[in-house]
């Protein structure tokens, strides 16, 4: 890497790529030449973490020249619960990234990274999102890139959250020089959720409490241990210290709480996840949501100081990219002397 690595973040959220790169190289070695995000409180959060003065802006009608481009275009339409038209909705905005790379940069980036949900490569009888993924890869190839992609789960890369995501790494052919990029090998599943919990949680805060409906799925076994219903026909699961429970109520017939033993399920933009700790069941805090994405308590404090609410912080965390996974990908690129 030269003096500084010039980074462009599209659909930038709270800056997970920049956070990962600064963790590896140091803040002084990373130059954010621009950051594009349309959600105002996401921009406010980003500025509070990195001490920038960026303003909300759209990727439409915009240009600049980076070394590395990272984008995480909206995934709602690709997800299993997506409701928007994938041909006109939010997720089709990846086309804007392709347009920027093709026509609006003075030099094409050495590396382009796209993070999205695994359902983007689905090829079922009813849902064939893979046609969009193939279109993206073919377009990148036509612009002189070689694509590498894999689904990586954050729980196997140092964070106690089961968060499978599709990562596509496209490297410019002259930079790749005939080599092959290899994704980082998985490690044993991370199950140390207790390390990520706030020790000063105020349990009197209503925001930490479960609703009456959520509480109703928990019960005591004859030996006094705690258990959670897993659905009308699935019985129950025992809960032990440090377990995280995804409290779900899709409809009246399928209320359930799925248990993660020492790790949590995928954080969403509207999380209702509970932790059983110190003999008490409570919701995860906004600070914990951030930490489970690879951010620090200090990042949380900065966001709060900037006036961002806990609900907004949890939303931003659930919409972010997991920092430790990006770190491992960037370390592989560093090892190849690509960045």
C-alpha positions in Angstrom: 0.0 0.0 0.0 1.2 3.5 -0.8 1.1 6.5 1.6 -2.7 6.4 1.9 -5.4 4.1 0.8 -8.2 6.1 -0.9 -11.6 4.6 0.0 -15.0 5.2 -1.4 -18.1 4.0 0.5 -21.4 3.8 -1.3 -24.5 3.1 0.7 -22.0 3.7 3.5 -24.2 3.3 6.6 -22.0 3.8 9.7 -18.7 3.1 8.0 -17.9 -0.5 8.6 -15.4 -0.7 5.8 -13.5 2.3 7.0 -13.6 1.1 10.6 -12.1 -2.3 9.5 -9.4 -0.6 7.4 -8.5 1.8 10.2 -8.3 -1.1 12.6 -5.7 -2.8 10.3 -3.7 0.1 9.0 -4.4 3.0 11.4 -6.6 6.0 10.8 -3.7 8.0 9.3 -3.2 5.5 6.5 -6.9 5.6 5.3 -8.3 8.5 3.3 -12.1 8.5 2.8 -12.3 10.4 -0.5 -16.1 10.2 -0.2 -19.0 8.5 1.5 -22.5 8.3 0.1 -25.5 7.6 2.3 -29.0 9.0 2.0 -30.3 8.3 5.5 -29.7 11.4 7.6 -29.1 9.8 11.0 -26.7 7.3 9.5 -24.7 10.2 8.2 -24.8 11.8 11.6 -23.6 8.5 13.2 -20.8 8.2 10.6 -19.6 11.8 11.2 -19.7 11.2 15.0 -17.5 8.1 14.7 -15.0 9.5 12.2 -15.2 13.2 12.9 -16.3 14.0 9.4 -18.6 16.6 7.9 -20.4 14.6 5.3 -24.0 15.4 4.3 -26.7 13.0 3.1 -26.4 12.3 -0.6 -27.6 9.8 -3.2 -25.4 7.7 -5.4 -27.4 8.9 -8.4 -25.5 11.4 -10.6 -22.2 11.4 -8.8 -18.4 10.7 -9.5 -14.9 10.5 -7.9 -11.7 8.2 -8.1 -10.9 5.7 -5.3 -8.4 2.8 -4.8 -11.0 0.7 -3.1 -14.8 0.9 -3.5 -17.1 -0.8 -1.0 -20.9 -1.0 -1.4 -23.7 -2.7 0.4 -26.7 -1.7 -1.7 -30.1 -2.3 0.1 -30.9 -5.9 0.5 -34.6 -5.8 1.4 -35.8 -7.0 -2.0 -33.3 -9.9 -2.0 -34.2 -11.1 1.5 -36.6 -14.0 2.0 -39.2 -11.5 3.3 -38.6 -8.9 0.6 -41.7 -7.1 -0.6 -40.4 -4.6 -3.1 -40.2 -5.1 -6.9 -36.7 -6.3 -7.5 -36.7 -4.6 -10.9 -37.6 -1.1 -9.5 -37.1 -1.2 -5.8 -34.2 -0.3 -3.5 -32.0 -3.3 -4.2 -31.7 -2.5 -7.9 -29.5 0.4 -6.8 -26.5 -1.8 -7.3 -26.9 -0.7 -10.9 -25.8 2.8 -9.8 -22.6 1.3 -8.5 -21.9 -0.3 -11.9 -22.7 3.0 -13.6 -20.3 4.8 -11.4 -17.5 2.3 -12.0 -18.0 2.3 -15.7 -18.5 5.9 -16.5 -18.0 8.3 -13.6 -14.5 7.5 -12.3 -11.2 8.8 -13.7 -9.6 5.5 -12.8 -11.4 2.3 -11.9 -10.8 1.0 -8.4 -8.3 -1.8 -7.8 -10.8 -3.6 -5.6 -14.6 -3.5 -5.4 -16.4 -5.3 -2.6 -20.1 -5.9 -2.5 -21.9 -7.3 0.6 -25.4 -8.6 0.5 -27.7 -11.3 1.7 -27.1 -14.9 0.6 -30.6 -15.0 -1.0 -29.1 -12.9 -3.8 -27.7 -16.1 -5.3 -31.0 -18.1 -4.9 -32.0 -20.1 -7.9 -35.3 -21.7 -6.9 -38.3 -22.5 -9.0 -40.2 -19.3 -7.8 -37.3 -17.0 -6.9 -34.3 -16.5 -9.1 -32.4 -13.6 -7.7 -29.2 -15.1 -9.0 -30.0 -13.5 -12.4 -29.2 -10.1 -10.9 -26.1 -11.4 -9.2 -24.9 -12.9 -12.5 -25.6 -9.6 -14.3 -23.5 -7.8 -11.7 -20.6 -10.2 -12.1 -20.8 -10.2 -15.9 -20.8 -6.4 -15.9 -17.7 -6.3 -13.6 -16.0 -8.8 -15.9 -16.7 -6.6 -18.9 -15.1 -3.7 -17.1 -11.9 -5.7 -16.5 -12.4 -7.4 -13.2 -12.3 -11.0 -11.9 -14.9 -11.8 -9.3 -14.6 -14.0 -6.3 -17.6 -14.6 -4.0 -18.5 -16.6 -0.9 -21.0 -16.7 1.9 -19.2 -15.9 5.2 -20.9 -16.2 8.6 -19.7 -13.7 11.2 -19.9 -16.4 14.0 -16.9 -18.1 12.4 -14.9 -14.9 12.1 -14.6 -13.7 15.7 -18.0 -12.2 16.5 -20.7 -14.0 18.5 -23.5 -13.4 15.9 -24.7 -15.8 13.3 -24.8 -13.5 10.3 -24.3 -15.2 7.0 -23.7 -12.7 4.2 -22.6 -12.9 0.6 -19.3 -11.2 -0.1 -18.2 -10.5 -3.7 -14.6 -9.3 -4.1 -13.8 -8.0 -7.6 -10.2 -7.3 -8.4 -9.0 -5.4 -11.4 -7.2 -7.8 -13.8 -4.0 -5.9 -14.1 -3.7 -5.7 -10.3 -4.7 -9.4 -9.9 -2.0 -10.4 -12.4 -3.2 -13.9 -12.9 -3.4 -14.7 -9.1 -6.4 -16.0 -7.2 -8.0 -14.4 -4.2 -8.9 -16.8 -1.4 -11.4 -15.9 1.3 -10.3 -16.2 4.9 -10.7 -19.7 6.5 -13.4 -20.0 9.1 -12.5 -20.4 12.8 -14.4 -22.3 15.5 -17.8 -20.7 16.1 -17.5 -17.6 18.4 -19.7 -18.2 21.5 -18.4 -15.7 24.0 -21.5 -13.4 24.0 -20.9 -12.5 27.7 -17.8 -10.5 26.7 -20.1 -8.2 24.6 -22.7 -7.4 27.2 -22.9 -4.1 29.0 -22.2 -4.6 32.7 -24.0 -1.4 33.7 -27.4 -2.2 32.2 -30.3 -0.5 34.0 -32.9 -3.2 34.2 -35.5 -0.7 35.3 -35.4 0.9 31.8 -38.5 -0.1 29.9 -36.5 -0.3 26.7 -34.7 -3.4 28.2 -37.9 -5.2 29.1 -39.9 -7.8 27.1 -43.5 -7.2 26.2 -46.2 -9.3 27.8 -46.6 -11.3 24.6 -42.8 -12.0 24.5 -42.7 -13.0 28.1 -45.4 -15.5 27.5 -43.2 -17.9 25.6 -40.8 -18.4 28.6 -41.5 -20.9 31.4 -39.8 -22.8 34.1 -39.1 -26.6 33.9 -39.8 -28.8 36.9 -36.1 -28.5 38.0 -36.5 -24.7 38.0 -34.4 -24.1 34.9 -35.6 -21.6 32.2 -37.0 -22.7 28.9 -38.5 -21.1 25.8 -41.3 -22.3 23.5 -40.0 -23.0 20.0 -43.3 -23.1 18.2 -46.7 -24.8 18.5 -45.3 -28.2 17.4 -41.6 -28.0 18.2 -41.7 -28.2 21.9 -39.1 -26.1 23.9 -35.5 -25.4 24.3 -33.7 -25.0 27.6 -31.9 -21.7 28.3 -28.6 -21.4 30.0 -26.6 -18.4 31.2 -25.4 -16.4 28.2 -28.0 -17.6 25.8 -29.5 -15.2 23.3 -33.1 -15.6 22.3 -34.6 -14.3 19.1 -38.2 -13.4 20.1 -40.4 -13.8 17.1 -44.1 -13.4 16.5 -44.7 -13.9 12.7 -48.3 -14.7 13.4 -50.5 -16.1 16.1 -49.9 -19.7 15.2 -46.1 -19.6 15.2 -44.9 -17.7 18.2 -41.4 -18.9 19.2 -38.1 -18.0 20.6 -35.0 -19.4 18.9 -32.0 -19.8 21.2 -28.4 -19.2 20.3 -26.0 -20.9 22.8 -23.4 -18.2 23.5 -24.1 -16.3 20.3 -27.0 -14.3 18.8 -28.9 -14.8 15.6 -28.7 -12.2 12.8 -29.3 -8.7 14.1 -32.0 -6.9 12.1 -33.0 -3.3 11.6 -35.8 -3.8 14.2 -34.2 -6.2 16.6 -36.1 -7.8 19.5 -33.5 -10.1 20.9 -33.2 -11.1 24.5 -30.3 -12.3 26.6 -30.6 -14.6 29.7 -27.9 -13.3 32.1 -27.6 -13.0 35.8 -30.8 -14.9 36.2 -32.8 -12.3 34.2 -34.2 -12.1 30.7 -33.8 -8.7 29.1 -33.5 -7.2 25.6 -30.1 -6.6 24.1 -29.2 -2.9 24.4 -28.3 -0.6 21.5 -24.7 -0.5 22.7 -24.6 -4.3 22.6 -26.1 -4.3 19.1 -23.2 -2.1 18.0 -20.6 -4.2 19.7 -22.0 -7.3 18.1 -21.2 -5.7 14.7 -17.6 -4.9 15.7 -18.0 -1.4 17.0 -17.0 -0.1 20.5 -18.8 1.4 23.5 -17.0 4.6 22.6 -18.6 4.6 19.2 -22.0 4.2 20.9 -21.2 7.1 23.3 -20.3 9.3 20.3 -23.6 8.6 18.6 -25.6 9.3 21.7 -23.7 12.6 22.2 -24.6 13.5 18.6 -28.3 13.0 19.5 -29.0 9.7 17.9 -31.6 7.6 19.7 -31.1 4.0 20.9 -33.8 2.8 18.5 -31.9 4.5 15.6 -28.6 3.0 16.8 -30.0 -0.5 16.8 -31.5 0.1 13.4 -28.1 1.2 12.1 -26.3 -1.7 13.6 -28.7 -4.2 12.1 -28.1 -2.5 8.7 -24.3 -2.5 8.9 -21.6 -4.9 7.7 -19.9 -6.9 10.4 -16.5 -5.2 10.9 -14.4 -8.3 11.9 -15.5 -10.1 8.7 -14.3 -7.2 6.6 -11.1 -7.1 8.5 -10.3 -10.7 7.6 -11.1 -10.0 3.9 -8.9 -6.9 3.9 -6.1 -8.8 5.6 -6.2 -11.3 2.7 -5.9 -8.5 0.2 -3.1 -6.9 2.2 -1.2 -10.3 2.1 -1.5 -10.2 -1.7 -0.1 -6.6 -1.7 -3.3 -5.5 -3.5 -4.0 -2.9 -0.7 
